[in-house]
Amino acid sequence: MSDVLSDSLSSVLEAYIRALNSIDVRTVAVRSSPQDEWTNLITSIFVSAKSIEDVQAEHKAIPKIMNERFAIFYKATANSKISPLTKTIFEEINQGKITFNTNNDTVVINCRQSPLLTLKMSTSPILVKGILKSALRLTELDKNQERGKLWAIVTDQYLEAKKRRYPDIVFLIKDALDTDYLGSREIDFDVSVTPSVKIDSVTIEGSLCKVKVGDLSGLKGLQLNFALGRPNYHIEPPWSGEASLDDYKPSGDSVEVTVEPSNMLPLDMMHVELIHKNVPLCISVLEAQVPLENTTEPFLKALNAFCSIEEFQKMLFAPETYTKPADKFFENAVAWLLALAGYSVVNLNPAKNIISFEKIKAPETDVEIGTADLLAYEENKRLLLIDCDINGVDNNKVQSVVNAKKYLEKLLDLPNGFSIVPAICTPKECDPIENGVAIVDCRVLKSILEEVTKGNSEKARNKIFGY
């Protein structure tokens, strides 16, 4: 039986009856000898929005096997027979017999009597044609010790699998039952209910969260549940809410719901689930991350009015998309980012064809001692000597900023606890290096920007040093 108890299969079918078009039944059966009756090994039942024609087309692709001891059977039932109030596959199973029509003959498969309609379902992901989908699922176990004998028959079907290019018979069974999961060999019934209704999209625009739900199939009683997640926030969500789809006017077979969450910050994750109020099982889930553009931090929000955060990110992470000099776009973006993080920043080499002050030279000989593109100052704490390079880490430049650091340490009367830190900023992804040089690559720049958008200036500054 399912691990998570909720509503019965009968309740689920009644709630979603208008969005279900067919029942697809697939049974793998075995018998000890040609004279014995067929016995159910495992039966998969898919109740879905697929038309009976689509299901029958899928059946044509199922491996055709019926030898003396092993066989695969299948059948499809149309919508008018889905209701649990009429005779269905579930009543057959309750009586211990599953019938299939093959070549004008009726084959009866013995199975364990199980009242599937009264059993509880849970929400479970299933793999359908390589795509993971949410389904309402019921997996029933048979604890009978005879199951071992049935599976012993299956293991003798190695040749049947190899003739059809399967590595073994279990892979063939998985394909025939259209599932990636057999689980325990005690499973004899696996039921999935997949109504067509689903969340098509979740988008965040400014302070609004918009959700589009499609394939309604005229269903009533649907509800959206919202929960705003935040990194490292593990207790209660900063905001949660719900919306009844019955309160919104559909457009065709879909409906759009708009809510305005409070306390929504950049990089929060909006989690949305779709349920039926009469059957509170989750049938569709989708998430959307709050974009960086949703920042509430005043400094960055003001910058966004002049230069969009999208454009700012392009300058930081893809400066090569600009016409030359691309390196100056990157330097400028780094200077902005450090200022947003709370540093006082001086650009020593602001543009081409303008006098540059990026080099420290010996007063007596005019020999170059060291270089830096930017100075970033955190009051009474540290001074960053930054070289910006869009091509990655250059060892000569690393040595040059290290030399600049050594010179300034001798020149300046530094207070206790104050440090001078050489750093290389690059939009590339780079490995860290030794000798006290901070490597501020694309990953570090991204983490700094994320903290800035949330107003965490101190955390943003500390990301340069790996904490």
Secondary structure, 3 states (H helix, E strand, C coil): CCCCCCCEHHHHHHHHHHHCCEEEEEEEEECCCCCCCEEEEEEEEEEECCCHHHHHHHHCCCCCCECCCEEEEEEEEEHHHCCCCCCCHHHHHHCCEEEEEECCEEEEEECCCCCHHHCECEEEEEEECCEEEEEEEEEEECCCCCHHHHHHHHHHHHHHHHHCCCCCHHHHHHHHCCCCCCCCCCEEEEEEEECCCEEEEEEEECCEEEEEEECCCCCCCEEEEEEEECCCCCCCCCEEEEEEHHHCCCECCEEEEEECCCCCCCCCEEEEEEEECCEEEEEEEEEEECCHHHCCCHHHHHHHHHCCHHHHHHHHHCHHHCCCCHHHHHHHHHHHHHHHCCCEEEECCCCCCCCCCCEEECCCCCCEEEECCEEEEECCCEEEEEEECCCCCCHHHHHHHHHHHHHHHHHCCCCCCCEEEEEEECCCCCCCCCCCCEEECHHHHHHHHHHHHCCCHHHHHHHHHCC
